[in-house]
């Protein structure tokens, strides 16, 4: 296991920087509907970035689960937990872009055309009363789980180490409080500073990059994590960290490029 001395992992710093830049763009462009459309609407920069982050998280966790299963065959429950998270995140990634429906220009089946709030092939926007499954159920559930995972459990674990051990035995991890508070603060600022019907997309982006960075720091590097990490030596961990920060920067570039391609295809 690595024994780095970082008070906050550089990958987490990079994620916070990306989120701050996204918020700054939203504030700067708030009076320009065309630019806000590019940033926040379907197939915009923020939505593509969410998809890319979720995809990388899912692939990373799948690899971590496979590696742990081969190296630590007794950690069956943890492996199943990590594999389960990978599957859930992969489904979230596909839901985010309606299972490539818009990319492939596939018409919606009648069921989704009638029952989906956006008339698209995804489950989270299915109508539920006057709202949708996402706004009526999932959003509230995400907020509750997010607060417990990012604030309540990490605070309790500071005085009760057994909580961290139990969480990690299930294949989960606890984010560092510094990262969690930065994430929550940015979500609050996006709701206070931005006046746009799709400003909630920013909060989803902040969550995607937050979990991308903290999951990498925990599972791959072993930062703020007591269970076996993917990288065991500190020198290798630092090299992989630099490479992953480069990957995160590349994801931002890809999100911007995919947005441009999507807009060209819609013309």
BALOBA-1460 file (C-alpha; in Angstrom, 3 decimals):
// residues 267
<rec num="1" residu="x" x="0.000" y="0.000" z="0.000"/>
<rec num="2" residu="x" x="1.277" y="3.469" z="-0.784"/>
<rec num="3" residu="x" x="2.156" y="5.837" z="2.043"/>
<rec num="4" residu="x" x="1.938" y="9.255" z="0.396"/>
<rec num="5" residu="x" x="1.900" y="12.352" z="2.609"/>
<rec num="6" residu="x" x="-0.471" y="14.509" z="0.565"/>
<rec num="7" residu="x" x="-2.993" y="16.394" z="2.680"/>
<rec num="8" residu="x" x="-5.252" y="16.380" z="-0.375"/>
<rec num="9" residu="x" x="-4.488" y="14.219" z="-3.372"/>
<rec num="10" residu="x" x="-3.380" y="16.065" z="-6.559"/>
<rec num="11" residu="x" x="-6.062" y="14.295" z="-8.611"/>
<rec num="12" residu="x" x="-8.704" y="15.699" z="-6.265"/>
<rec num="13" residu="x" x="-7.163" y="19.165" z="-6.644"/>
<rec num="14" residu="x" x="-7.395" y="18.758" z="-10.425"/>
<rec num="15" residu="x" x="-11.070" y="17.764" z="-10.161"/>
<rec num="16" residu="x" x="-11.840" y="20.794" z="-7.997"/>
<rec num="17" residu="x" x="-10.056" y="23.014" z="-10.532"/>
<rec num="18" residu="x" x="-12.144" y="21.569" z="-13.383"/>
<rec num="19" residu="x" x="-15.335" y="22.180" z="-11.419"/>
<rec num="20" residu="x" x="-14.341" y="25.748" z="-10.572"/>
<rec num="21" residu="x" x="-13.656" y="26.418" z="-14.267"/>
<rec num="22" residu="x" x="-17.080" y="25.011" z="-15.197"/>
<rec num="23" residu="x" x="-18.782" y="27.210" z="-12.611"/>
<rec num="24" residu="x" x="-16.788" y="30.248" z="-13.772"/>
<rec num="25" residu="x" x="-17.844" y="29.610" z="-17.383"/>
<rec num="26" residu="x" x="-21.483" y="29.333" z="-16.333"/>
<rec num="27" residu="x" x="-21.271" y="32.632" z="-14.438"/>
<rec num="28" residu="x" x="-19.459" y="34.380" z="-17.307"/>
<rec num="29" residu="x" x="-21.905" y="33.054" z="-19.912"/>
<rec num="30" residu="x" x="-25.082" y="33.441" z="-17.842"/>
<rec num="31" residu="x" x="-26.318" y="36.321" z="-19.996"/>
<rec num="32" residu="x" x="-25.699" y="34.534" z="-23.293"/>
<rec num="33" residu="x" x="-28.323" y="31.888" z="-24.066"/>
<rec num="34" residu="x" x="-26.346" y="30.455" z="-26.996"/>
<rec num="35" residu="x" x="-23.273" y="29.801" z="-24.865"/>
<rec num="36" residu="x" x="-25.350" y="28.484" z="-21.969"/>
<rec num="37" residu="x" x="-26.985" y="26.085" z="-24.416"/>
<rec num="38" residu="x" x="-23.530" y="24.842" z="-25.412"/>
<rec num="39" residu="x" x="-22.600" y="24.394" z="-21.774"/>
<rec num="40" residu="x" x="-25.723" y="22.963" z="-20.108"/>
<rec num="41" residu="x" x="-28.226" y="21.546" z="-22.582"/>
<rec num="42" residu="x" x="-28.515" y="18.027" z="-23.991"/>
<rec num="43" residu="x" x="-25.258" y="16.980" z="-25.682"/>
<rec num="44" residu="x" x="-23.574" y="20.031" z="-24.156"/>
<rec num="45" residu="x" x="-20.126" y="20.151" z="-22.593"/>
<rec num="46" residu="x" x="-21.371" y="19.427" z="-19.079"/>
<rec num="47" residu="x" x="-23.471" y="16.418" z="-20.075"/>
<rec num="48" residu="x" x="-20.723" y="14.866" z="-22.189"/>
<rec num="49" residu="x" x="-18.257" y="15.393" z="-19.350"/>
<rec num="50" residu="x" x="-20.597" y="13.578" z="-16.987"/>
<rec num="51" residu="x" x="-20.834" y="10.643" z="-19.392"/>
<rec num="52" residu="x" x="-17.059" y="10.473" z="-19.842"/>
<rec num="53" residu="x" x="-16.417" y="10.625" z="-16.084"/>
<rec num="54" residu="x" x="-18.967" y="7.907" z="-15.364"/>
<rec num="55" residu="x" x="-17.522" y="5.730" z="-18.126"/>
<rec num="56" residu="x" x="-13.981" y="6.035" z="-16.776"/>
<rec num="57" residu="x" x="-15.158" y="5.363" z="-13.211"/>
<rec num="58" residu="x" x="-17.036" y="2.231" z="-14.319"/>
<rec num="59" residu="x" x="-14.063" y="0.888" z="-16.298"/>
<rec num="60" residu="x" x="-11.618" y="1.712" z="-13.501"/>
<rec num="61" residu="x" x="-13.705" y="-0.005" z="-10.832"/>
<rec num="62" residu="x" x="-14.254" y="-3.059" z="-13.022"/>
<rec num="63" residu="x" x="-10.487" y="-3.411" z="-13.375"/>
<rec num="64" residu="x" x="-9.967" y="-2.886" z="-9.633"/>
<rec num="65" residu="x" x="-12.541" y="-5.596" z="-8.888"/>
<rec num="66" residu="x" x="-10.868" y="-8.055" z="-11.271"/>
<rec num="67" residu="x" x="-7.410" y="-7.292" z="-9.887"/>
<rec num="68" residu="x" x="-8.547" y="-7.684" z="-6.287"/>
<rec num="69" residu="x" x="-10.356" y="-10.941" z="-7.065"/>
<rec num="70" residu="x" x="-7.166" y="-12.435" z="-8.512"/>
<rec num="71" residu="x" x="-4.837" y="-11.128" z="-5.779"/>
<rec num="72" residu="x" x="-7.112" y="-11.361" z="-2.740"/>
<rec num="73" residu="x" x="-9.541" y="-14.240" z="-3.296"/>
<rec num="74" residu="x" x="-10.880" y="-14.007" z="0.265"/>
<rec num="75" residu="x" x="-12.219" y="-10.474" z="-0.204"/>
<rec num="76" residu="x" x="-15.321" y="-11.745" z="-2.017"/>
<rec num="77" residu="x" x="-17.780" y="-9.286" z="-0.471"/>
<rec num="78" residu="x" x="-15.570" y="-6.282" z="-1.257"/>
<rec num="79" residu="x" x="-15.043" y="-7.492" z="-4.827"/>
<rec num="80" residu="x" x="-18.776" y="-7.889" z="-5.320"/>
<rec num="81" residu="x" x="-19.328" y="-4.418" z="-3.875"/>
<rec num="82" residu="x" x="-16.786" y="-2.791" z="-6.199"/>
<rec num="83" residu="x" x="-18.155" y="-4.715" z="-9.201"/>
<rec num="84" residu="x" x="-21.684" y="-3.667" z="-8.254"/>
<rec num="85" residu="x" x="-20.713" y="0.007" z="-8.074"/>
<rec num="86" residu="x" x="-19.031" y="-0.338" z="-11.470"/>
<rec num="87" residu="x" x="-22.253" y="-1.702" z="-12.965"/>
<rec num="88" residu="x" x="-24.421" y="1.030" z="-11.424"/>
<rec num="89" residu="x" x="-22.096" y="3.767" z="-12.677"/>
<rec num="90" residu="x" x="-21.989" y="2.208" z="-16.157"/>
<rec num="91" residu="x" x="-25.799" y="2.252" z="-16.258"/>
<rec num="92" residu="x" x="-25.762" y="5.897" z="-15.127"/>
<rec num="93" residu="x" x="-23.361" y="6.746" z="-17.958"/>
<rec num="94" residu="x" x="-25.620" y="5.151" z="-20.555"/>
<rec num="95" residu="x" x="-28.725" y="6.786" z="-19.093"/>
<rec num="96" residu="x" x="-26.981" y="10.161" z="-19.274"/>
<rec num="97" residu="x" x="-26.823" y="9.988" z="-23.076"/>
<rec num="98" residu="x" x="-30.067" y="7.988" z="-23.501"/>
<rec num="99" residu="x" x="-28.156" y="4.872" z="-24.529"/>
<rec num="100" residu="x" x="-26.591" y="6.622" z="-27.564"/>
<rec num="101" residu="x" x="-30.053" y="7.327" z="-28.992"/>
<rec num="102" residu="x" x="-29.271" y="10.897" z="-30.056"/>
<rec num="103" residu="x" x="-25.796" y="9.972" z="-31.257"/>
<rec num="104" residu="x" x="-27.158" y="7.237" z="-33.512"/>
<rec num="105" residu="x" x="-30.299" y="9.235" z="-34.365"/>
<rec num="106" residu="x" x="-32.598" y="6.384" z="-33.296"/>
<rec num="107" residu="x" x="-36.302" y="7.293" z="-32.998"/>
<rec num="108" residu="x" x="-37.954" y="6.685" z="-29.636"/>
<rec num="109" residu="x" x="-40.258" y="3.655" z="-29.320"/>
<rec num="110" residu="x" x="-43.876" y="4.556" z="-28.682"/>
<rec num="111" residu="x" x="-43.654" y="3.756" z="-24.951"/>
<rec num="112" residu="x" x="-40.854" y="6.269" z="-24.362"/>
<rec num="113" residu="x" x="-42.347" y="8.846" z="-26.732"/>
<rec num="114" residu="x" x="-45.517" y="8.834" z="-24.632"/>
<rec num="115" residu="x" x="-44.194" y="8.266" z="-21.103"/>
<rec num="116" residu="x" x="-40.787" y="9.925" z="-21.074"/>
<rec num="117" residu="x" x="-40.591" y="13.622" z="-20.143"/>
<rec num="118" residu="x" x="-37.990" y="14.150" z="-22.860"/>
<rec num="119" residu="x" x="-39.482" y="11.565" z="-25.259"/>
<rec num="120" residu="x" x="-36.164" y="9.689" z="-25.158"/>
<rec num="121" residu="x" x="-35.027" y="6.139" z="-24.428"/>
<rec num="122" residu="x" x="-34.024" y="6.421" z="-20.796"/>
<rec num="123" residu="x" x="-35.570" y="5.351" z="-17.528"/>
<rec num="124" residu="x" x="-34.710" y="8.249" z="-15.230"/>
<rec num="125" residu="x" x="-36.927" y="10.715" z="-17.136"/>
<rec num="126" residu="x" x="-40.008" y="8.481" z="-17.200"/>
<rec num="127" residu="x" x="-43.071" y="10.397" z="-16.031"/>
<rec num="128" residu="x" x="-44.117" y="9.912" z="-12.425"/>
<rec num="129" residu="x" x="-47.142" y="12.016" z="-11.549"/>
<rec num="130" residu="x" x="-46.421" y="15.633" z="-12.412"/>
<rec num="131" residu="x" x="-42.672" y="15.043" z="-12.413"/>
<rec num="132" residu="x" x="-40.256" y="12.333" z="-13.439"/>
<rec num="133" residu="x" x="-38.521" y="9.442" z="-11.682"/>
<rec num="134" residu="x" x="-35.341" y="11.530" z="-11.620"/>
<rec num="135" residu="x" x="-36.822" y="14.610" z="-9.940"/>
<rec num="136" residu="x" x="-39.356" y="12.820" z="-7.749"/>
<rec num="137" residu="x" x="-37.220" y="9.944" z="-6.444"/>
<rec num="138" residu="x" x="-33.644" y="9.756" z="-7.714"/>
<rec num="139" residu="x" x="-32.629" y="13.350" z="-7.006"/>
<rec num="140" residu="x" x="-33.780" y="13.148" z="-3.380"/>
<rec num="141" residu="x" x="-32.098" y="9.757" z="-2.983"/>
<rec num="142" residu="x" x="-28.849" y="11.059" z="-4.482"/>
<rec num="143" residu="x" x="-28.835" y="14.046" z="-2.106"/>
<rec num="144" residu="x" x="-29.455" y="11.821" z="0.926"/>
<rec num="145" residu="x" x="-26.839" y="9.227" z="-0.025"/>
<rec num="146" residu="x" x="-24.388" y="11.962" z="-0.999"/>
<rec num="147" residu="x" x="-24.635" y="13.707" z="2.362"/>
<rec num="148" residu="x" x="-24.297" y="10.447" z="4.298"/>
<rec num="149" residu="x" x="-21.349" y="9.250" z="2.204"/>
<rec num="150" residu="x" x="-19.513" y="12.563" z="1.978"/>
<rec num="151" residu="x" x="-20.188" y="14.155" z="5.361"/>
<rec num="152" residu="x" x="-21.887" y="11.976" z="7.989"/>
<rec num="153" residu="x" x="-19.801" y="8.798" z="7.655"/>
<rec num="154" residu="x" x="-16.400" y="10.536" z="7.193"/>
<rec num="155" residu="x" x="-17.073" y="12.688" z="10.281"/>
<rec num="156" residu="x" x="-18.091" y="9.673" z="12.352"/>
<rec num="157" residu="x" x="-15.106" y="7.675" z="11.084"/>
<rec num="158" residu="x" x="-12.691" y="10.252" z="12.515"/>
<rec num="159" residu="x" x="-13.522" y="9.103" z="16.031"/>
<rec num="160" residu="x" x="-14.734" y="5.593" z="15.203"/>
<rec num="161" residu="x" x="-12.254" y="3.829" z="12.847"/>
<rec num="162" residu="x" x="-14.469" y="0.756" z="12.784"/>
<rec num="163" residu="x" x="-16.903" y="2.619" z="10.542"/>
<rec num="164" residu="x" x="-14.243" y="3.026" z="7.859"/>
<rec num="165" residu="x" x="-13.274" y="-0.636" z="8.115"/>
<rec num="166" residu="x" x="-16.906" y="-1.711" z="7.773"/>
<rec num="167" residu="x" x="-17.508" y="0.560" z="4.777"/>
<rec num="168" residu="x" x="-14.380" y="-0.714" z="3.031"/>
<rec num="169" residu="x" x="-15.287" y="-4.345" z="3.784"/>
<rec num="170" residu="x" x="-18.369" y="-3.775" z="1.590"/>
<rec num="171" residu="x" x="-16.190" y="-2.582" z="-1.295"/>
<rec num="172" residu="x" x="-16.930" y="1.091" z="-0.672"/>
<rec num="173" residu="x" x="-14.721" y="3.988" z="0.442"/>
<rec num="174" residu="x" x="-15.066" y="7.293" z="2.263"/>
<rec num="175" residu="x" x="-14.035" y="10.520" z="0.482"/>
<rec num="176" residu="x" x="-11.743" y="12.914" z="2.359"/>
<rec num="177" residu="x" x="-13.705" y="15.697" z="4.029"/>
<rec num="178" residu="x" x="-11.743" y="18.406" z="2.201"/>
<rec num="179" residu="x" x="-12.905" y="17.057" z="-1.146"/>
<rec num="180" residu="x" x="-16.464" y="16.607" z="0.094"/>
<rec num="181" residu="x" x="-16.768" y="20.143" z="1.445"/>
<rec num="182" residu="x" x="-15.365" y="21.579" z="-1.800"/>
<rec num="183" residu="x" x="-17.919" y="19.532" z="-3.765"/>
<rec num="184" residu="x" x="-20.845" y="20.643" z="-1.602"/>
<rec num="185" residu="x" x="-19.729" y="24.291" z="-1.639"/>
<rec num="186" residu="x" x="-19.562" y="24.318" z="-5.437"/>
<rec num="187" residu="x" x="-23.056" y="22.801" z="-5.672"/>
<rec num="188" residu="x" x="-24.397" y="25.513" z="-3.362"/>
<rec num="189" residu="x" x="-22.634" y="28.262" z="-5.333"/>
<rec num="190" residu="x" x="-23.996" y="26.944" z="-8.638"/>
<rec num="191" residu="x" x="-27.542" y="27.185" z="-7.284"/>
<rec num="192" residu="x" x="-27.000" y="30.662" z="-5.854"/>
<rec num="193" residu="x" x="-25.050" y="32.250" z="-8.716"/>
<rec num="194" residu="x" x="-26.702" y="30.682" z="-11.775"/>
<rec num="195" residu="x" x="-30.232" y="31.462" z="-12.911"/>
<rec num="196" residu="x" x="-30.989" y="28.845" z="-15.528"/>
<rec num="197" residu="x" x="-33.541" y="26.003" z="-15.724"/>
<rec num="198" residu="x" x="-30.753" y="23.453" z="-16.277"/>
<rec num="199" residu="x" x="-28.346" y="24.693" z="-13.622"/>
<rec num="200" residu="x" x="-28.737" y="21.349" z="-11.857"/>
<rec num="201" residu="x" x="-26.514" y="19.854" z="-14.562"/>
<rec num="202" residu="x" x="-23.590" y="21.667" z="-12.964"/>
<rec num="203" residu="x" x="-24.182" y="19.890" z="-9.660"/>
<rec num="204" residu="x" x="-24.218" y="16.564" z="-11.489"/>
<rec num="205" residu="x" x="-20.925" y="17.429" z="-13.169"/>
<rec num="206" residu="x" x="-19.380" y="18.369" z="-9.825"/>
<rec num="207" residu="x" x="-20.457" y="15.000" z="-8.457"/>
<rec num="208" residu="x" x="-19.087" y="13.103" z="-11.457"/>
<rec num="209" residu="x" x="-15.627" y="14.688" z="-11.242"/>
<rec num="210" residu="x" x="-15.628" y="14.462" z="-7.441"/>
<rec num="211" residu="x" x="-16.242" y="10.716" z="-7.522"/>
<rec num="212" residu="x" x="-13.858" y="10.182" z="-10.426"/>
<rec num="213" residu="x" x="-11.023" y="11.762" z="-8.451"/>
<rec num="214" residu="x" x="-11.804" y="10.366" z="-5.005"/>
<rec num="215" residu="x" x="-12.410" y="6.835" z="-6.330"/>
<rec num="216" residu="x" x="-9.083" y="6.956" z="-8.161"/>
<rec num="217" residu="x" x="-7.296" y="8.284" z="-5.081"/>
<rec num="218" residu="x" x="-8.786" y="5.549" z="-2.886"/>
<rec num="219" residu="x" x="-8.927" y="2.398" z="-5.009"/>
<rec num="220" residu="x" x="-5.904" y="2.966" z="-7.241"/>
<rec num="221" residu="x" x="-3.500" y="4.952" z="-5.056"/>
<rec num="222" residu="x" x="-4.702" y="4.073" z="-1.552"/>
<rec num="223" residu="x" x="-5.025" y="7.666" z="-0.364"/>
<rec num="224" residu="x" x="-7.331" y="7.967" z="2.666"/>
<rec num="225" residu="x" x="-8.019" y="4.245" z="2.225"/>
<rec num="226" residu="x" x="-7.024" y="1.368" z="4.529"/>
<rec num="227" residu="x" x="-7.755" y="-1.574" z="2.206"/>
<rec num="228" residu="x" x="-5.279" y="-2.834" z="-0.442"/>
<rec num="229" residu="x" x="-4.904" y="-0.410" z="-3.350"/>
<rec num="230" residu="x" x="-4.180" y="-1.189" z="-6.979"/>
<rec num="231" residu="x" x="-0.759" y="0.549" z="-6.915"/>
<rec num="232" residu="x" x="1.452" y="-0.616" z="-4.077"/>
<rec num="233" residu="x" x="4.572" y="1.543" z="-4.448"/>
<rec num="234" residu="x" x="4.684" y="5.296" z="-3.885"/>
<rec num="235" residu="x" x="6.961" y="6.053" z="-6.861"/>
<rec num="236" residu="x" x="4.593" y="4.246" z="-9.210"/>
<rec num="237" residu="x" x="1.629" y="5.978" z="-7.565"/>
<rec num="238" residu="x" x="3.069" y="9.400" z="-8.318"/>
<rec num="239" residu="x" x="3.675" y="8.499" z="-11.962"/>
<rec num="240" residu="x" x="0.153" y="7.124" z="-12.366"/>
<rec num="241" residu="x" x="-1.233" y="10.229" z="-10.663"/>
<rec num="242" residu="x" x="0.384" y="12.500" z="-13.250"/>
<rec num="243" residu="x" x="-0.948" y="10.333" z="-16.073"/>
<rec num="244" residu="x" x="-4.459" y="10.356" z="-14.621"/>
<rec num="245" residu="x" x="-4.483" y="14.139" z="-14.297"/>
<rec num="246" residu="x" x="-3.574" y="14.230" z="-17.994"/>
<rec num="247" residu="x" x="-6.492" y="11.871" z="-18.664"/>
<rec num="248" residu="x" x="-8.860" y="14.202" z="-16.804"/>
<rec num="249" residu="x" x="-7.687" y="17.150" z="-18.891"/>
<rec num="250" residu="x" x="-8.230" y="15.027" z="-21.998"/>
<rec num="251" residu="x" x="-11.782" y="14.257" z="-20.881"/>
<rec num="252" residu="x" x="-12.523" y="17.996" z="-20.783"/>
<rec num="253" residu="x" x="-11.166" y="18.339" z="-24.333"/>
<rec num="254" residu="x" x="-13.232" y="15.354" z="-25.494"/>
<rec num="255" residu="x" x="-16.398" y="16.785" z="-23.917"/>
<rec num="256" residu="x" x="-15.870" y="20.042" z="-25.815"/>
<rec num="257" residu="x" x="-15.155" y="18.202" z="-29.094"/>
<rec num="258" residu="x" x="-18.181" y="15.904" z="-28.726"/>
<rec num="259" residu="x" x="-20.362" y="18.947" z="-28.097"/>
<rec num="260" residu="x" x="-19.141" y="20.535" z="-31.308"/>
<rec num="261" residu="x" x="-19.744" y="17.328" z="-33.273"/>
<rec num="262" residu="x" x="-23.238" y="16.938" z="-31.797"/>
<rec num="263" residu="x" x="-24.185" y="20.498" z="-32.731"/>
<rec num="264" residu="x" x="-22.879" y="20.016" z="-36.273"/>
<rec num="265" residu="x" x="-24.952" y="16.854" z="-36.614"/>
<rec num="266" residu="x" x="-28.064" y="18.657" z="-35.428"/>
<rec num="267" residu="x" x="-27.740" y="21.372" z="-38.051"/>
